């Protein structure tokens, strides 16, 4: 009935032509449609990007199943409508609706956004507006939906804090049931009170209520003080964390998309966290410590997932899949149990220093794919500065083994504009690329090498050792991109690509932003900014005009280098990693000093394990040996 409902709703408008109408009809296999009268609370998970992107996001799939496992909760989905549907909705005065029931967003109790990327912010505003919901939290009444957000962007949501009622810090499956229970209790009161609920929710671990915290700014524009406006609420706000992933609910029955999506396959999350300590990497901080699922647990999940979806491909996902301590045993068992039934395996997020030719070759037996590796920097000096713990010899040995084993397609990721980068570091990217080409030729393997070099500007992120360091100027980014394009673009077999420097600049502005940026985002949205993460839609001129209209100098956010004693706009949001440890890592970067991976038994005392009374949790070998 949902399929018919949404089709009728679209057809009831004047004749329109949509690029992909199947994005909006709902009714997918494994989707939930609960009777409104049999549930106490309704929520819609909102992903501020296209259906094809949101349907590929594992976190959203997990939360969708977690919420709908609660009998009295009806959880539905909505994705950002492409510009063709937005135009039709506005022209026909129709609201944005959920996929499952076709209800307007304003009719739900809770709307939960996933903050994965700073350039999603105007889409978030657009979805609220199309759904009939006041944009600013201060304008919402008791009968308006509660607007919440989570994801990595939640650890500095200040640029959009004025639009959010509640922010979730940490693992959503740990916090969401507690929020839903509290909301249900408040709904049962004779008169629902948004303010009463928010004050109670502020005491839940991992919940941040922006309106209850106040920021003061100095004459130079930096934050001088962050205070809680009422007594009894936490300062700082600590994240929630799943302590044992084997006890956490996985996604084993996700909705199956009607159109081709980015990752249209089953996804097995091997572990969370990374202790490698790359100094630019926000995810490596926010998801500490390492927590692995057992092999037995993953095998059982794979079996349920494939039976519930009919997928013939299984992706082994995590921040660095090859870092899973039992990867060889896991792949062996998956090959024996699933690949013999025609299921293909795929590995994602491979690190060069943990790359296993043996494991990759087993995967390639059932699926041939190109390798994607991330040296991040071309020179040893710069790799040491970012704590990559990777030598050129390791890089060349890895690609040589891969070439000899039959790989001909290789993609390498690099960054430019890293702290203290100079011309020799840029030339290091060129030199390394040439040596890889020479390595391939020296092996005299059959086939043509396809080498893709992707370069992105460094973006300083909150809660990382490089949060004190600014981004290089737009002009300098452009100069370095041009230099590499000229040096690499004409090499035979090499495809060179660089990220849009203006998009990276905006990402840096908002990743280090504070609440004074909310008017800028609102202004840009009102001027037509949509899908800023999509090259064909991104219009930097709109943003230039919006910053000017609001009297904000964007470069002050993106390019400023902060002194060591700076108070950041996100200091009241605690990842568990101590700020003085991050500062120590920043200073070690200046000295080109390496910090070892704590999984090797050397603790660098980042603080997260002591804060949560945890230790890194690795899969136990006995789990596999019992089955051999």
Secondary structure by P-SEA (a helix, b strand, c coil): caaaaaaaaaaaccccccccccccccccccccccccccccbbbbbcccccaaaaaacaaaaaaaaaaaccccccccccccccaaaaaaaaaacccbbbcccccccccccbbbbbcccccaaaaaaaaaaaaccccccccccccccccccccccccccccccccccbbbcccccccaaaaaaaaaaaaacccccaaaaaaaacccccccccccbbbbbcccccccccccccccccccbbbbbbccccccccccccccccccccccbbbbbccccccccccccccccccccbbbbcaaaaaaaaaaaaaaccccbbbbcccccccccaaaaaaaaaaacccccbbbbbbcccccccccaaaaaaaaacbbbbbbbbcccccaaaaaaacccccaaaaaaaaaaaaaacccbbbbbbbcccccccaaaaaaaaaaaaaaaaaaaaacccbbbbbbbbbbcccccccccccccccccaaaaaaaaaaaaaaccccccbbbbbccaaaaaaaaaaaaccccaaaaaaaaaaaccccccccccccaaaaaaaaaaaccccccccccccccccccccccccccccaaaaaaaaaaaaacccccccccccccccccccccccccccccaaaaaaac
